[in-house]
């Protein structure tokens, strides 16, 4: 992963369409099995919903217990050509809803290896 830095794919979640919901919020809204609840009436930041873990089957209702992970890891893509992409393409890739998966934060941040 020579030269890889997460920041090469943008700084945080993007709001490409300018609707105040960044790609994290949009992924949470799209994957919740119930209507989500937002922090304010503006509807930007998701605070609650109902997500079923793809890994454990656990139900998570607090959005702060959810991480958004990349199905195709950014570091993996870097080594396979993303290092040559223009910045805009890397930002689009990092925020592409097809590549985003809500996962349990505790699992995503664990150091257990299989």
ZAMARGU-4260 file (C-alpha; in steps of 0.2 Angstrom, whole numbers, plus 5000, padded with zeros to 4 digits):
<rodrens>
0) 5000/5000/5000 | 5014/5012/4996 | 5008/5030/4996 | 4990/5025/5003 | 4982/5038/5014
5) 4963/5037/5017 | 4962/5056/5014 | 4966/5052/4995 | 4948/5047/4994 | 4941/5063/5002
10) 4939/5070/5019 | 4924/5062/5027 | 4908/5058/5019 | 4903/5068/5004 | 4886/5076/5001
15) 4887/5076/4982 | 4869/5081/4979 | 4869/5095/4992 | 4853/5089/5001 | 4862/5090/5018
20) 4863/5071/5019 | 4880/5064/5017 | 4884/5047/5010 | 4884/5040/5028 | 4866/5046/5031
25) 4860/5040/5014 | 4867/5023/5017 | 4859/5022/5034 | 4842/5028/5027 | 4843/5016/5012
30) 4847/5001/5023 | 4836/5004/5038 | 4821/4992/5039 | 4810/5005/5047 | 4809/5024/5044
35) 4824/5032/5052 | 4824/5046/5065 | 4834/5062/5062 | 4843/5073/5075 | 4833/5088/5069
40) 4818/5092/5058 | 4830/5097/5044 | 4833/5078/5041 | 4852/5078/5039 | 4860/5067/5053
45) 4852/5050/5056 | 4851/5045/5075 | 4840/5030/5075 | 4832/5017/5064 | 4833/4998/5063
50) 4847/4989/5055 | 4851/4970/5055 | 4869/4966/5055 | 4875/4956/5040 | 4888/4948/5051
55) 4878/4943/5067 | 4860/4945/5063 | 4859/4957/5078 | 4847/4972/5077 | 4855/4989/5080
60) 4843/5004/5083 | 4856/5018/5087 | 4865/5025/5072 | 4880/5029/5083 | 4883/5010/5084
65) 4884/5008/5065 | 4900/5011/5055 | 4899/5012/5036 | 4911/5000/5028 | 4917/4999/5011
70) 4913/4982/5002 | 4929/4985/4991 | 4941/4992/5004 | 4949/5009/4999 | 4967/5003/5002
75) 4964/4987/4991 | 4958/4998/4977 | 4973/5010/4979 | 4984/4995/4976 | 4974/4990/4961
80) 4974/5006/4951 | 4965/5019/4962 | 4982/5028/4965 | 4981/5033/4947 | 4963/5040/4947
85) 4959/5058/4948 | 4954/5065/4965 | 4936/5067/4960 | 4935/5049/4955 | 4942/5042/4971
90) 4929/5053/4981 | 4915/5046/4971 | 4921/5028/4973 | 4923/5031/4992 | 4905/5038/4993
95) 4897/5026/4980 | 4881/5018/4989 | 4884/5002/4980 | 4901/5000/4989 | 4894/5005/5006
100) 4888/4993/5020 | 4882/4998/5037 | 4890/4986/5050 | 4891/4985/5069 | 4904/4998/5074
105) 4911/4986/5088 | 4915/4973/5074 | 4921/4985/5062 | 4934/4992/5075 | 4939/4975/5082
110) 4957/4969/5080 | 4952/4951/5079 | 4959/4942/5064 | 4952/4926/5056
</rodrens>
